[in-house]
Amino acid sequence: MGASRTDWFDAEQLRAAVNMRTVVDHVREALVGLHGGDFEIPLRFAPGAGNFLVMPVRHIASETLVVKSLSANFTGRKPALSGTITWEEWHTERHVGTDAAEATAMRTGAVSGVAADLLAAPDADSLTVVGAGGQAPDQIRAVLAVRDISSVTVAALRRESAQACIARVADEFPHVRFTASDDPRAAVAGADIICCATPAKEPLFTLDDLKPGAQVNLIGSYRPEMREMSGADVARTALFVDDVEAVTAEAGEIIEAVDAGELEPGDLRTLGSALAAGDVAHDPDRVTVFKSVGVAVQDWALMRALVDATTTGTDS
């Protein structure tokens, strides 16, 4: 019996094969599928106090398995995320692999794009991204894939970091005005859409800093000690999450609010359920928050897009 082979796509090949709009569409479909019970997905395994992550997911109908393993080091290592992600098919011997850091950035951006597409104002034209690390460029790409954004502000503790982030994406969007900031609270004021992609352990801003109707995506924190907004503030918003079990175990903002009695886990609604029901739209009078710790179905969606594109030869 011949040995099976793995089709490996490096970061550049991954981006050449699938565009952000395609990933957004696949992630949206996967979140609806998660709500419908289409996946077998355990909580991720995080040994070493979360320094390593292993995230498996099985799509039941297609008998496909995606496993991501990576290390996360936010103490100065570049890139902060490093690892691999693989796709396995039970019915065939095809194996597909790619760079986990690049895949994670793309699918994490995409889930913010899905949330913004559902929850943000249809005429939203301003975006603020808080954080200038490896996740930030794809937050920009994803939101610009679903809204006609004219101005983007990137806020970081160091203005130079924000400027470097802007330099990575500005040429892709010549019609957009980019601004670098070192003041997150000032940067979020007046923004239609805010994406936070930081390992912050203290809130980056308060609810009062945001305008009514703002849509916020919190995607940076994934440990109980991390929080990009306070639990009290999050509890006062129209709140959606990627997975109830995951956020109540891992998201500092949610854990803080539940422990304080400001939220009940049973009151949390997933983005997938809202998408499936079709009963949610932008609320111009209330801040809407989407909290994601990252669930493995997002990885499956990214890999599904890659497999489809490289099987047919087109970005489907």
C-alpha positions as CSV (number, residue, x, y, z in Angstrom):
1,M,0.0,0.0,0.0
2,G,1.5,3.3,-1.0
3,A,2.0,6.1,1.5
4,S,-0.5,8.9,1.5
5,R,0.9,12.4,0.9
6,T,0.1,15.8,2.3
7,D,-0.6,18.7,0.0
8,W,1.2,21.6,1.8
9,F,0.3,25.3,1.2
10,D,2.6,27.9,2.7
11,A,1.2,31.3,3.8
12,E,1.6,32.9,0.4
13,Q,0.0,29.9,-1.4
14,L,-2.9,30.0,1.0
15,R,-3.7,33.6,0.4
16,A,-3.3,33.1,-3.4
17,A,-5.8,30.2,-3.3
18,V,-8.6,31.9,-1.2
19,N,-9.7,35.5,-0.8
20,M,-11.2,37.0,2.3
21,R,-14.8,37.2,1.0
22,T,-14.7,33.5,0.3
23,V,-13.5,32.8,3.8
24,V,-16.2,35.0,5.3
25,D,-18.9,33.1,3.4
26,H,-17.5,29.7,4.5
27,V,-17.2,30.8,8.1
28,R,-20.8,32.1,8.1
29,E,-22.0,28.7,6.7
30,A,-20.0,26.8,9.3
31,L,-21.4,28.9,12.2
32,V,-24.9,28.1,11.1
33,G,-23.8,24.4,10.9
34,L,-22.4,24.5,14.4
35,H,-25.7,25.8,15.6
36,G,-27.4,23.0,13.7
37,G,-25.3,20.2,15.2
38,D,-23.3,19.5,12.1
39,F,-20.0,19.3,13.9
40,E,-18.3,17.2,16.7
41,I,-16.2,19.7,18.5
42,P,-14.6,19.4,21.9
43,L,-13.2,22.3,23.9
44,R,-9.6,23.0,22.8
45,F,-6.8,21.4,24.7
46,A,-4.5,24.1,26.1
47,P,-1.4,22.6,27.9
48,G,1.3,24.8,29.4
49,A,-1.2,27.3,30.8
50,G,-2.4,28.1,27.4
51,N,1.0,28.4,25.8
52,F,0.0,25.6,23.4
53,L,-3.3,25.0,21.8
54,V,-4.7,21.9,20.1
55,M,-8.1,22.4,18.3
56,P,-9.8,19.4,16.6
57,V,-13.2,19.4,14.8
58,R,-15.0,16.8,12.8
59,H,-17.7,17.6,10.2
60,I,-20.1,14.7,10.6
61,A,-21.8,14.6,7.2
62,S,-18.6,14.8,5.1
63,E,-16.4,12.7,7.5
64,T,-13.7,15.3,7.5
65,L,-11.4,16.2,10.3
66,V,-9.4,19.4,10.9
67,V,-6.8,19.6,13.6
68,K,-4.8,22.7,14.5
69,S,-1.8,22.7,16.8
70,L,0.1,25.8,17.7
71,S,2.1,27.7,20.2
72,A,1.1,31.1,21.4
73,N,3.8,33.5,22.7
74,F,2.9,37.1,23.2
75,T,6.1,38.1,25.0
76,G,7.8,39.4,22.0
77,R,8.2,36.4,19.6
78,K,7.4,37.2,16.0
79,P,5.0,35.8,15.0
80,A,3.2,35.3,18.2
81,L,1.4,32.2,16.8
82,S,3.2,29.3,15.2
83,G,2.0,25.9,14.2
84,T,0.2,23.8,11.6
85,I,-3.3,23.0,10.6
86,T,-4.3,19.8,8.7
87,W,-7.4,18.5,6.8
88,E,-8.1,14.8,6.7
89,E,-10.8,13.0,4.7
90,W,-12.1,9.6,5.8
91,H,-13.3,8.6,2.4
92,T,-10.0,9.4,0.6
93,E,-6.3,9.6,1.3
94,R,-6.1,13.3,0.7
95,H,-4.3,15.3,3.4
96,V,-4.0,19.1,3.2
97,G,-1.9,21.3,5.5
98,T,-1.1,24.9,5.9
99,D,0.5,27.5,8.2
100,A,-1.6,27.8,11.4
101,A,-0.7,31.4,12.1
102,E,-1.8,32.6,8.6
103,A,-4.9,30.4,8.7
104,T,-5.8,31.6,12.2
105,A,-5.4,35.3,11.2
106,M,-7.6,34.8,8.1
107,R,-10.4,32.8,9.8
108,T,-10.4,35.1,12.8
109,G,-10.7,38.1,10.6
110,A,-13.5,36.3,8.7
111,V,-15.6,35.7,11.8
112,S,-15.4,39.4,12.6
113,G,-16.5,40.0,9.0
114,V,-19.5,37.7,9.5
115,A,-20.5,39.5,12.7
116,A,-20.1,43.0,11.2
117,D,-22.1,41.9,8.2
118,L,-25.0,40.9,10.4
119,L,-24.8,43.4,13.2
120,A,-23.2,46.6,12.0
121,A,-25.0,49.5,10.3
122,P,-25.5,48.8,6.6
123,D,-24.0,52.3,5.9
124,A,-21.1,51.9,8.3
125,D,-18.1,53.7,6.9
126,S,-15.6,53.9,9.7
127,L,-13.5,51.1,11.4
128,T,-11.2,51.2,14.3
129,V,-8.9,48.2,15.0
130,V,-7.4,48.1,18.5
131,G,-4.2,46.1,18.3
132,A,-1.5,46.1,15.6
133,G,-0.2,42.5,15.8
134,G,-0.6,39.6,13.4
135,Q,-4.4,39.5,13.7
136,A,-5.0,43.1,12.9
137,P,-4.6,43.2,9.0
138,D,-7.2,40.5,8.5
139,Q,-9.6,42.3,10.8
140,I,-9.3,45.2,8.3
141,R,-9.6,43.0,5.2
142,A,-12.6,41.1,6.5
143,V,-14.6,44.2,7.6
144,L,-13.8,45.9,4.3
145,A,-15.1,42.8,2.5
146,V,-18.6,43.3,3.9
147,R,-18.9,47.1,4.3
148,D,-17.9,50.1,2.2
149,I,-15.4,51.6,4.7
150,S,-13.8,54.9,3.9
151,S,-11.7,55.4,7.0
152,V,-9.7,53.0,9.2
153,T,-7.9,53.8,12.4
154,V,-5.4,51.4,13.9
155,A,-4.7,52.0,17.6
156,A,-1.8,50.5,19.5
157,L,0.2,51.3,22.6
158,R,3.0,52.5,20.2
159,R,2.1,54.6,17.2
160,E,4.9,53.0,15.3
161,S,3.3,49.6,15.6
162,A,0.0,51.0,14.3
163,Q,1.9,52.6,11.4
164,A,3.6,49.3,10.6
165,C,0.2,47.5,10.5
166,I,-1.2,50.1,8.2
167,A,1.8,49.7,5.9
168,R,0.9,46.0,5.5
169,V,-2.6,46.7,4.1
170,A,-2.8,50.3,2.8
171,D,-1.8,49.4,-0.8
172,E,-4.7,46.9,-1.0
173,F,-7.2,49.7,-0.3
174,P,-6.1,52.9,-2.0
175,H,-9.6,54.5,-1.5
176,V,-9.4,54.2,2.3
177,R,-8.0,56.8,4.6
178,F,-5.8,55.2,7.3
179,T,-4.8,56.8,10.6
180,A,-2.5,55.6,13.3
181,S,-3.2,56.2,16.9
182,D,-1.7,55.5,20.3
183,D,-4.9,56.2,22.2
184,P,-7.5,53.4,22.0
185,R,-10.2,55.3,23.9
186,A,-10.0,58.2,21.6
187,A,-9.7,56.0,18.5
188,V,-13.0,54.1,19.2
189,A,-15.0,57.3,19.8
190,G,-17.4,57.8,16.8
191,A,-16.3,54.5,15.0
192,D,-19.1,52.5,13.4
193,I,-17.2,49.2,13.8
194,I,-14.5,48.3,16.3
195,C,-12.3,45.2,16.2
196,C,-10.1,44.4,19.2
197,A,-7.3,42.0,18.6
198,T,-5.1,42.2,21.7
199,P,-4.0,40.0,24.7
200,A,-5.1,42.7,27.1
201,K,-5.7,41.9,30.7
202,E,-7.5,45.2,31.4
203,P,-10.3,46.9,29.5
204,L,-9.1,48.9,26.5
205,F,-12.1,51.4,26.7
206,T,-15.5,51.8,28.3
207,L,-18.9,51.4,26.9
208,D,-19.4,55.1,27.4
209,D,-16.6,55.7,24.9
210,L,-18.6,54.2,22.1
211,K,-21.4,55.8,20.1
212,P,-24.9,54.3,20.1
213,G,-25.2,51.7,17.4
214,A,-21.5,50.8,17.3
215,Q,-20.6,47.2,16.6
216,V,-17.7,45.7,18.5
217,N,-15.8,42.5,17.8
218,L,-13.7,41.2,20.7
219,I,-11.4,38.5,19.3
220,G,-8.2,38.9,21.2
221,S,-8.8,37.4,24.7
222,Y,-9.1,33.7,25.0
223,R,-8.1,33.1,28.7
224,P,-10.0,33.8,31.9
225,E,-7.5,36.5,32.9
226,M,-7.8,38.4,29.6
227,R,-10.4,41.0,28.9
228,E,-10.7,43.7,26.2
229,M,-13.8,45.2,27.8
230,S,-15.1,44.9,31.3
231,G,-17.6,42.2,32.1
232,A,-20.0,44.9,33.4
233,D,-19.8,46.8,30.1
234,V,-20.3,43.7,28.0
235,A,-23.3,42.7,30.0
236,R,-25.0,46.1,29.1
237,T,-24.7,45.4,25.3
238,A,-26.6,43.3,22.8
239,L,-24.2,40.4,23.1
240,F,-23.5,37.5,20.7
241,V,-20.8,34.8,21.1
242,D,-19.2,32.2,18.9
243,D,-19.9,29.3,21.3
244,V,-21.5,29.4,24.7
245,E,-19.5,26.6,26.2
246,A,-16.2,28.0,25.0
247,V,-16.7,31.6,26.1
248,T,-18.0,30.7,29.5
249,A,-14.9,28.6,30.1
250,E,-12.3,30.9,28.4
251,A,-13.4,34.5,27.8
252,G,-12.4,36.8,30.7
253,E,-15.2,39.3,29.8
254,I,-17.9,36.7,30.0
255,I,-16.5,34.9,33.0
256,E,-16.3,38.2,34.9
257,A,-19.9,39.2,34.0
258,V,-21.3,35.7,35.0
259,D,-19.4,35.6,38.3
260,A,-20.8,39.1,39.1
261,G,-24.3,37.9,38.4
262,E,-24.6,40.4,35.5
263,L,-25.0,37.6,32.9
264,E,-26.5,34.1,32.9
265,P,-24.9,31.5,30.5
266,G,-28.4,30.6,29.4
267,D,-29.0,34.1,28.2
268,L,-26.0,34.0,25.8
269,R,-26.9,33.8,22.1
270,T,-24.6,32.5,19.5
271,L,-23.9,34.2,16.2
272,G,-24.8,31.0,14.4
273,S,-28.3,30.9,16.0
274,A,-28.9,34.5,15.0
275,L,-27.7,33.8,11.4
276,A,-29.9,30.7,11.2
277,A,-33.0,32.4,12.6
278,G,-32.6,35.6,10.5
279,D,-34.2,37.6,13.3
280,V,-31.3,40.0,14.1
281,A,-30.4,43.2,12.5
282,H,-28.5,46.4,13.4
283,D,-29.8,48.3,16.4
284,P,-29.0,52.0,15.9
285,D,-29.6,52.8,19.6
286,R,-27.6,50.1,21.2
287,V,-24.0,48.9,21.1
288,T,-23.7,45.3,19.8
289,V,-20.8,43.1,20.9
290,F,-19.6,39.9,19.3
291,K,-17.3,37.9,21.6
292,S,-15.1,35.1,20.0
293,V,-12.5,33.0,21.6
294,G,-12.1,31.1,18.4
295,V,-13.7,27.7,17.8
296,A,-12.4,25.0,15.6
297,V,-15.3,25.2,13.1
298,Q,-13.7,28.4,11.9
299,D,-10.6,26.5,11.1
300,W,-12.7,23.8,9.3
301,A,-14.3,26.6,7.3
302,L,-11.0,28.0,6.2
303,M,-9.6,24.6,5.3
304,R,-12.9,23.8,3.4
305,A,-12.4,26.9,1.3
306,L,-8.7,25.9,0.6
307,V,-9.6,22.4,-0.3
308,D,-12.5,23.5,-2.6
309,A,-10.3,26.1,-4.3
310,T,-7.3,23.8,-4.9
311,T,-9.5,20.8,-5.9
312,T,-11.4,22.8,-8.6
313,G,-8.6,25.2,-9.4
314,T,-10.7,28.2,-8.5
315,D,-11.4,30.3,-5.5
316,S,-15.0,29.1,-4.9
